[in-house]
Amino acid sequence: MFSIIDGQHRATAAMLRGIEKVPREIVHIDRARQAEAFAAINGSTTRVSAQVVYYARLTGKDPAAEEMARVLSAAEVKVCRSARNLRTMKRGETNAVGAISKLLTKFGSETVISALQCITQTGSGNPGFLRAMIIEPLCVVLHRNPKWRDSGERLLREMDSFDFIEAWDAAVKERQTVPSVTTEMLIADAVTAHLTTAMSKKSAA
């Protein structure tokens, strides 16, 4: 039994046309190296989803993919195997593996874990809101306010009363009248305002 690392479309087209033989090169490597080769080839030359490349790299024991898996596990997040409609997603499901990877590089694991937990471990788990335009502003706010980020359960208690649906709808509406601001900026402002009030009340108590 052989796996096709590159040339899947050619092989499928040949089969559909009744062609039984196509040029090939046979390389004997284990499953981990097969996955690594698939990710390298299809991640840079063929249009393959970020989710597929992530799982291929994870199978190949790529250190960055393994670190991503650790971060996602800590926040109870699962990358969908294929693109899913946001409205049909369950708690903890995301398509945003590419965005999360970039945020890990920019902000580090602790900030990203806290940002993801603010979504998955508050309210009803906020299904459908593990999207780049929500995760990124959370990372920005927590990076600017490390005391909030490092407050653990306190942060999650205060974010439990933050309404992601209301904040999203308000940001989308404001963007229609003030196109110079981004949705991410507006979400960041809403989170900052919420936590500033919530954390100050707790401190005064």
C-alpha positions, 0 to 999 in steps of 0.5 A: 500500500502506497500513499501519494504525497504529491500528484493526487489530482493527476492520479485521480484524473488519470484514473477517471480517464482509464489510464492505468499507469502514470510516472512516479517515484517511490520513496520508502519513508515512515508515516511521520516523514510522509506527513512532513513531506505532505505538509511541506509540498502542499503547504507551499505549492498546492492550495490546501487548507491550513487545517489539513496542513496543521494536522499533517505537520502534527502527524509529522511531529513538527515542533510548532504544530505540537506547541500549537496542539498544547495551547489548543488543548489548554483552552479546550479548542479543536481545529476543524478538519475542514472549513465549517460554517460558523453558525454550525460550530460547536463549543471549542471548534475553530477554523482559525488555525492560521491566525492562531499560529501567527498570534502565537508567534506574535504574543506567545502561548500564555496570552493566546491560551488566556484569549482562547479561554476567554471564549471557550470557558465563559458563557455557553462556550460561545460557539462560532466565536473562535474566529480571527477577528475575535481572538486577535483583539483579545490577545491585543488587550491581554498583552497590553494588560498582563495583570488581567491576563495573569489573573486566571479564574478572575479573568474568566469570571469577569469575561463570563458576563461579556456578551460576544454576540452583542459586541460583534453586532455593535462592531459590525454596525459601527463599521458601517458608519465609521469605515476608518475603524476595524472590527478588531479595534472595536472588539478590543475597545469593548473588551477593554471597557468591560474589563476596566470596569469589572476589574476595578469593582473587584479591586474596590470590594 
